[in-house]
């Protein structure tokens, strides 16, 4: 099979770099263009020395004429960037967006949470919120793949199936997430220049983090129930990784062992979701540099409560890896092609 030509926009960011590292290992992909703004004219190896021996294009300014040579556009641009790109799509192009531009189905919700008018409202209907383990059968006949946010990935994978099966309550869900500082992008050091990133833990976006919107949307859509949760993210003194801890109420006529059995069976054919033995401890170290989500169900000291631990690499399963996973499914490639298992 002829290799598919790929363009990566936002190539020098943390997620862009991880995406490139995955794509250079992919047997079906040829990286045709790397695009950026402040990085134009530079080699990508300037941003990651491990790429210095790989023959890759010099970073260039995006031109819409590039799209006639391209099958897939990966956009790792800040919010708003993929909306602009989407207007130039040709019939042959697939856009895979790693920002929030096409995650929300309602443009008013986008305005509410992202404080900007959506400039490609007519294309929202052509996009799929692509969490592969929950939507694998839908990843086809679409123009835009919208890759989920990092926090929502770690949250939705364990929660959504359990709520849908009515094993845990859809109410009173407490979600506590901790992420490495790479999740805030390369500008993190300017944005938090007075904060000791390497030796402190900081709560942020309390009650109003933007990922609330897609968590709410996808829980409600997948479970067909109105779900109620509180989500608080934290910036932790590590480069990457996410650890999410969820506190939920167990419904009547079930228990942690039955819930563990169900979740293990639900994900039994999923290459990238691992369910640990019940009551196992969990560390982000178990998922770094992989496309895996590792989940542990733990007993609570309180009756009818369950503690759910979920860990991912925010730049891979919460970023470039999950985007490539969706691409693999769309084109009928091996789901784990180019990805670490």
Secondary structure, DSSP 8 states (H G I E B T S, - for coil): ---EEEEEESTTSHHHHHHHHHHTT-TTEEEEEEE-STTTTS-GGGT-GGGTTS-----B---GGGGGG-SEEEE---TTHHHHHHTT--TT-EEEE-SSTTT-S-HHHHHHHHSS--S-GGGGGGEEE--HHHHGGG-SS-SEEE---HHHHHHHHHHHHHHHTTSB-SSSEEEEEEEEGGGG-TTHHHHTTTS-TTT--EEESTTT-THHHHHHHHHHHHHTS---EEEEEEEESSSS-EEEEEEEEB-TT--HHHHHHHHHHHTTT-TTEEE--TT----GGGTTTSS-EEEEEEE-SSTTEEEEEEEE-TTIIIIIHHHHHHHHHHHT--TTTT---
